[in-house]
């Protein structure tokens, strides 16, 4: 089993921002990303499944950036809640 936990700070991430009625690429100040990754495997022989292996690969990621228009904190574009 492997568990990885981390936190990164991204300087000047590029996102689409509203500019003159259009969305244009622009740099934001700074973003923070926190993540957890879990990878595990277990043999299924004890349960009667000869040669079977249960594999789990799970991850969770959460980001935060200040919106340049509203000033509110939000996730980076493309991340789902």
N, C-alpha and C positions, 0 to 999 in steps of 0.2 A: 504494500500500500504506500502511496506517495501523496502527501498533502503539501501544497505550496500556497503560501499566503504572501501577498505583496502589496506595495503601494508605490505608485509612480506619480511624478509631477511632470506635466508636459508643458513646456514653454511655447507660446505662440502657436497653438493649434489652429489649423485652417478650417473654417466652417463657412457656410453660406449665411450672409447677413443681409437684411433689407437695406437697399441703397437706391435712392431715387426711384422708388416704386418697383424695383426688381431685386431678386436675390442674386448677390454677387459674392464670390469667394473673398474672404477677408480673415486676417489674423485676430484671434482673441488673445487676451492677456495670458491666462494660465489655466490649465485644467488639472484635476486630480483624479486618479484612477486607483481604485482598490479592487483586488481580485483574490479569489480562492479557487484552487483547482484540486480535485481529488481523482486519483486513478487507483483502482483496486481490482484484484481478480481472486477468485476462489474456485477450487475444484468442486465439481458436482458429483464425484464418485460416491461420497458418503450418502448421497440422496438417491443412489441407484441410476444415475445417468453416467454410464461409463465413458470416460474421456471428455465429458462435458466440462466447460469452464464458464463461470459467470464473470463477465468483465463490466466494470463500471468506470465511466469517464465523465465526470461532472464538473461544471465550472460556474462561477457566479462572478459578475463584474459590475461595478458601480462607478460611475464617473460624475464629476461635478465641475461646472464651469459657470462663470457669471455672464449672463446674457448682456451684450453691449447696448441693447435697445431698452430693455425693461429694468435691467439691474438685478433681476431675480436669478437665483441659482437654478440650474437645470442640468440635465445630462447632455453629453456630447451627442451630436447628430448620429442617427443610425442605431443607437442603443435603445432597447425596449425595456419597459419597466418590469 
